């Protein structure tokens, strides 16, 4: 696999290792592979924000989206949670 623009081979190997152990909550993440999920391009601050957003999606936004879909209402709770 080619390394990303400006990324070192070592950074690519680290990212690949991270992707093979990526979790969604307590379960293994079954989504995109390392070649389509370029974690090595993110800064530490971006990775921190990403982790917060993933947790918010898992714990709050998903449940609110299901409720909004069932009741056919605007997902205001999700906008408030993201504010």
Secondary structure, 3 states (H helix, E strand, C coil): CCCCCCCCHHHHHHHHHHHHCCEECCEECCCCCHHHCCHHHCCHHHHHHHHHHHHHHHHHHHHHHHHHHHHCCCCHHHHHHHC
